[in-house]
Amino acid sequence: MPAAAAVPPMFQPLTLRGLTLPNRVVLSPMCMYSAHDGTVGDFQVAHLGSRAQGGAGLVMTEMTNVRADGRISPGCAGMWRPEHVAPWKRVVDFVHADSEAKIGIQLAHAGRKGSVPVAWERSTRGLADRGWEIIAPSAIRFSDDSPMPRAMTLDDIAAITACFVQSAKWSLEAGFDLIELHMGHGYLLSSFMSPLSNKRTDRYGGSLEARMQFPLEVFRAVRAVWPEDRPISARISAIDWEAGGNTIEDGIEMSRMLFDAGLDIVDVSSGNVTGERRPEMPGLFQTPFSEAIRKATGKPTMTVGNIRGADDINAVVGDGRADLCCVGRWYLYDPYFVRHAAHEAGIDPHWPKQYLNVRKILG
């Protein structure tokens, strides 16, 4: 292996609390819609396990829901009952036993984006009698063809917080190294944070500080039951991409509030808070938001969006624009791109013992 100074930024370790990641590459959370009543199975072992064996420093589960009626679709993964723990532990144990990767779980509630078909059936309208009641800060549809949510009561807020806490406890039983709370993309916590979806007149609505109250309550409650040596991340929509919505200045302030509460790293995305989707843009269009938050707060960030391979990751990390790079669609294309990049950089990474013979052809 080259001297430490010659190791590309992509392959430098990062420590968050007591967790050290072997490199700066994260398998981004991506909904796979392949669970059965919330229970994961062989697909998740293969999907997450292959990216772990392929060299990711951190693999993140898909959005995993804290209640059955908090799912996006009937195919979404869950951690809302004790029977979900053992199937997830099977995935975690595989990652830990057969790779150097760490594994995190993204906990979420879909809020007003729930009760819709799986992604490849979205051309149909709703779930009809297979659907469920959805909730939101205010009774405002996500889009014109979305179900109407019920405005949450204070009892609902307390109940959902308790569900996040219980899911965190079960995540610990399953052996996860990190929790990420999904506070972006218009899901429940995100919908409280945005003025486009939160029109409440009680203490949970109005100013940015008030809109952040519920997400911060959830974070603090989860932090209280999650071990001190294990980090917590939050994915946020740093801007809403709509007039009257949150701006990057708001994204910086939201991040600052979360860091002040004890957050370890913020996963910086944007948009999708309403049915008006964020624009399709070329290049690393979201990385400037990560960079702005990192510079303003002095705290670690992840970036996501259109990251294509080692050159992008080395540039982003090397230039101090983010500490970790979340890779999504590129990882679907090439689960082993990290190992390919390591070979090209002259680095011999840890290989699963079953794959050691690959060195004979690499030279």
C-alpha positions in Angstrom: 0.0 0.0 0.0 1.3 3.5 -0.7 2.4 5.8 2.1 -0.4 7.5 3.9 0.2 10.9 2.2 -0.3 9.2 -1.2 -3.6 7.5 -0.3 -6.4 9.2 -2.3 -9.1 11.1 -0.3 -11.6 8.4 -1.2 -9.7 5.8 0.7 -8.9 7.7 3.9 -10.8 6.5 7.0 -13.3 8.7 8.9 -14.2 8.3 12.5 -17.6 9.4 14.0 -17.7 8.8 17.7 -16.5 5.2 18.2 -17.2 4.2 14.6 -14.4 4.2 12.0 -15.3 3.9 8.4 -12.5 2.4 6.2 -13.2 4.9 3.3 -15.4 7.7 2.3 -17.9 5.8 0.1 -21.5 5.2 1.2 -24.1 3.1 -0.4 -26.9 5.7 -0.5 -30.3 4.7 0.9 -32.5 3.6 -2.0 -36.0 2.2 -1.7 -36.1 -1.3 -3.2 -39.8 -2.0 -2.5 -39.0 -5.7 -2.0 -40.0 -6.4 1.6 -43.0 -8.4 2.6 -45.2 -6.8 5.4 -42.0 -4.9 6.3 -39.8 -8.0 6.5 -36.6 -8.1 4.6 -35.1 -11.2 3.1 -32.7 -12.6 0.5 -32.9 -9.6 -1.7 -31.6 -7.3 1.0 -28.8 -9.7 1.8 -27.7 -9.8 -1.8 -28.2 -6.1 -2.5 -26.5 -4.7 0.6 -24.1 -7.6 1.0 -22.7 -7.2 -2.6 -22.0 -3.5 -2.1 -20.3 -4.3 1.2 -18.1 -6.9 -0.4 -17.6 -4.5 -3.2 -15.7 -2.1 -0.9 -18.2 0.5 0.4 -17.1 2.0 3.7 -20.7 2.3 4.9 -23.8 0.6 3.5 -27.1 2.2 4.3 -30.4 0.4 4.3 -33.3 1.6 2.3 -35.8 3.9 4.1 -37.0 1.6 6.9 -40.3 2.6 8.5 -41.2 2.8 12.2 -44.9 2.0 11.6 -46.9 -0.1 9.1 -48.9 3.0 8.2 -45.7 5.0 7.9 -44.6 3.2 4.8 -44.5 4.7 1.3 -45.8 1.5 -0.3 -46.8 -2.1 0.6 -43.2 -3.2 -0.4 -41.3 -0.9 1.9 -39.0 -2.2 4.7 -39.9 -1.9 8.3 -38.7 -2.0 11.9 -42.1 -1.6 13.6 -42.4 -5.0 15.3 -40.0 -7.4 17.0 -40.3 -10.0 14.2 -38.4 -7.5 11.9 -35.2 -7.7 14.0 -33.9 -11.2 13.1 -34.2 -10.7 9.3 -32.4 -7.4 9.6 -29.8 -9.0 11.9 -29.1 -11.6 9.2 -28.2 -8.8 6.8 -26.1 -7.0 9.4 -24.2 -10.2 10.4 -23.4 -10.9 6.7 -22.0 -7.4 6.2 -19.9 -7.6 9.4 -18.6 -11.2 8.8 -17.8 -10.9 5.1 -16.5 -7.3 4.6 -14.9 -4.4 6.4 -18.0 -2.3 5.7 -20.1 -0.8 8.4 -23.9 -0.7 8.1 -26.5 1.9 9.0 -30.3 1.9 9.1 -32.3 4.8 7.8 -35.4 5.1 10.0 -38.4 7.1 8.7 -42.1 7.7 8.5 -43.5 8.5 5.1 -46.2 10.9 6.3 -48.3 12.3 3.5 -46.2 10.5 0.8 -47.5 7.2 2.0 -50.2 4.7 0.9 -49.1 4.6 -2.8 -48.1 1.6 -5.1 -44.5 0.4 -5.4 -42.4 2.5 -7.8 -42.9 0.3 -10.9 -46.7 0.5 -10.5 -47.0 4.2 -9.9 -49.0 4.7 -13.2 -52.0 3.4 -11.3 -53.9 5.7 -9.0 -53.4 4.8 -5.4 -54.0 1.6 -3.5 -57.8 1.8 -3.3 -59.1 -0.5 -0.5 -55.5 -1.7 0.1 -54.4 1.7 1.3 -54.2 3.2 4.8 -54.8 6.5 6.6 -51.9 8.9 6.2 -50.9 11.8 8.5 -49.0 15.1 8.2 -48.5 18.3 10.1 -51.4 19.8 8.2 -54.2 18.5 6.0 -52.5 19.3 2.7 -52.0 16.8 -0.1 -48.5 16.0 -1.3 -49.7 16.4 -4.9 -53.0 16.7 -6.7 -53.3 12.9 -7.1 -52.0 12.0 -3.6 -54.3 10.9 -0.8 -55.4 13.6 1.7 -53.6 13.3 5.0 -55.1 13.9 8.4 -53.5 16.7 10.4 -51.6 15.2 13.4 -52.8 15.7 17.0 -50.4 16.2 19.9 -51.1 12.5 20.8 -50.0 11.5 17.3 -46.8 13.4 17.7 -46.0 11.7 21.0 -46.9 8.3 19.6 -44.7 8.7 16.5 -41.8 9.8 18.7 -42.2 6.6 20.8 -42.2 4.5 17.6 -38.9 6.0 16.5 -37.5 5.2 19.9 -38.7 1.6 19.8 -37.3 1.2 16.3 -33.9 2.5 17.4 -33.9 -0.1 20.3 -34.7 -2.9 17.8 -32.0 -1.5 15.4 -29.5 -1.9 18.3 -30.6 -5.5 18.8 -30.0 -6.1 15.1 -26.5 -4.8 15.4 -26.5 -1.7 13.2 -23.5 0.6 13.6 -25.3 3.8 12.8 -28.8 5.3 12.6 -29.9 7.8 10.1 -33.2 9.7 10.6 -34.9 10.6 7.4 -35.7 14.3 7.7 -35.8 15.1 3.9 -37.7 14.6 0.7 -41.1 15.5 2.1 -41.5 12.5 4.4 -43.1 13.1 7.8 -40.2 14.8 9.7 -39.3 16.8 6.6 -42.9 17.9 6.1 -42.8 19.5 9.6 -39.6 21.4 8.6 -40.9 23.0 5.4 -43.3 26.0 5.4 -44.8 24.6 2.2 -46.3 21.6 4.1 -46.5 22.8 7.8 -49.3 25.4 8.3 -49.8 24.6 12.0 -50.6 27.3 14.5 -49.5 25.5 17.7 -45.9 25.2 19.0 -45.0 22.9 16.1 -45.6 25.4 13.3 -44.7 28.9 12.3 -41.1 29.9 12.6 -38.2 27.7 11.6 -37.4 27.0 15.3 -41.0 25.9 15.8 -41.1 23.8 12.6 -37.9 22.0 13.8 -39.5 21.2 17.2 -40.8 17.8 16.3 -37.8 16.6 14.4 -35.6 17.7 17.3 -37.8 15.9 19.8 -37.5 12.7 17.7 -33.7 13.1 17.4 -33.2 13.7 21.1 -35.4 10.8 22.1 -33.5 8.4 19.7 -30.1 9.8 20.9 -31.1 9.0 24.5 -31.5 5.3 23.7 -28.7 4.9 21.2 -25.3 4.0 22.6 -22.9 7.0 23.1 -20.2 5.4 20.9 -22.5 5.0 17.9 -23.2 7.9 15.6 -26.5 9.3 14.3 -27.0 11.0 10.9 -29.9 12.9 9.5 -30.8 13.3 5.9 -32.3 16.7 5.2 -33.6 18.6 2.2 -31.3 21.6 2.4 -33.5 23.7 0.1 -37.0 23.2 -1.1 -36.5 24.4 -4.7 -39.8 26.3 -4.5 -40.8 29.9 -3.8 -41.9 30.3 -0.2 -39.9 27.1 0.8 -36.7 26.6 2.7 -33.5 28.2 1.3 -29.9 27.1 1.8 -29.8 29.6 4.7 -32.6 27.7 6.3 -30.7 24.4 5.6 -27.7 25.7 7.3 -29.7 26.8 10.4 -31.6 23.4 10.5 -28.3 21.6 10.4 -26.9 23.9 13.1 -29.9 23.1 15.4 -29.4 19.3 14.8 -25.6 19.5 15.5 -26.3 21.5 18.7 -28.6 18.7 19.8 -25.8 16.1 19.3 -26.0 15.0 15.6 -22.8 13.6 14.2 -23.1 14.1 10.5 -25.8 15.6 8.2 -26.7 13.9 4.9 -27.4 16.8 2.6 -30.0 16.3 -0.1 -32.6 18.7 -1.4 -36.2 19.1 -2.7 -39.0 16.6 -3.2 -41.0 18.2 -0.4 -44.0 18.6 -2.6 -45.3 17.1 -5.8 -43.3 19.8 -7.7 -40.1 17.7 -8.0 -36.7 19.3 -7.9 -35.2 20.1 -11.3 -33.2 17.5 -13.2 -29.7 18.9 -13.4 -26.4 17.6 -14.6 -23.3 17.2 -12.5 -22.9 17.3 -8.7 -25.8 19.8 -8.4 -26.4 19.0 -4.7 -22.8 19.1 -3.5 -22.8 23.0 -3.2 -25.4 22.6 -0.4 -23.2 20.1 1.5 -20.2 22.5 1.1 -22.2 25.5 2.3 -23.4 23.6 5.4 -19.9 22.1 6.1 -18.3 25.5 5.9 -20.9 27.4 8.0 -21.1 24.8 10.8 -17.6 23.3 10.8 -19.3 19.9 11.1 -19.2 16.7 8.9 -21.5 16.3 6.0 -22.4 13.7 3.4 -23.3 14.7 -0.2 -25.4 12.8 -2.7 -26.6 13.2 -6.2 -25.1 12.2 -9.6 -21.8 10.9 -8.1 -20.2 8.8 -10.7 -17.1 6.9 -9.5 -13.7 7.6 -7.9 -12.9 10.9 -9.7 -16.0 12.6 -8.3 -15.4 11.2 -4.8 -11.8 12.2 -4.7 -12.5 15.7 -5.9 -15.4 16.3 -3.4 -13.6 14.9 -0.4 -10.2 16.3 -1.3 -11.7 19.8 -1.8 -13.4 19.7 1.6 -16.9 19.9 0.1 -18.1 16.8 2.1 -16.7 14.1 4.3 -18.6 11.2 2.8 -20.1 10.6 -0.6 -23.4 8.8 -1.0 -23.5 6.8 -4.2 -26.9 5.6 -5.5 -27.5 4.8 -9.2 -23.8 4.4 -10.0 -23.7 1.7 -7.3 -26.6 -0.1 -9.0 -24.5 -0.1 -12.2 -21.3 -1.3 -10.6 -21.3 -2.8 -7.1 -17.5 -3.3 -7.2 -16.5 0.2 -8.4 -14.6 0.9 -5.1 -12.4 -2.2 -5.6 -11.8 -1.2 -9.2 -10.7 2.3 -8.1 -8.5 0.8 -5.3 -6.7 -1.3 -7.9 -6.2 1.7 -10.2 -4.8 3.7 -7.3 -2.3 1.0 -6.4 -4.1 0.1 -3.2 -4.7 -3.5 -2.1 -7.8 -3.5 0.0 -9.0 -6.1 2.4 -10.6 -8.9 0.3 -13.1 -11.5 1.5 -11.1 -14.7 2.0 -13.2 -16.4 -0.7 -11.9 -13.8 -3.2 -8.2 -13.8 -2.4 -7.3 -15.5 -5.7 -8.3 -12.3 -7.6 -4.8 -11.0 -6.6 -3.3 -13.4 -9.1 -4.8 -11.7 -12.0 -4.4 -8.1 -10.7 -0.6 -8.4 -10.4 
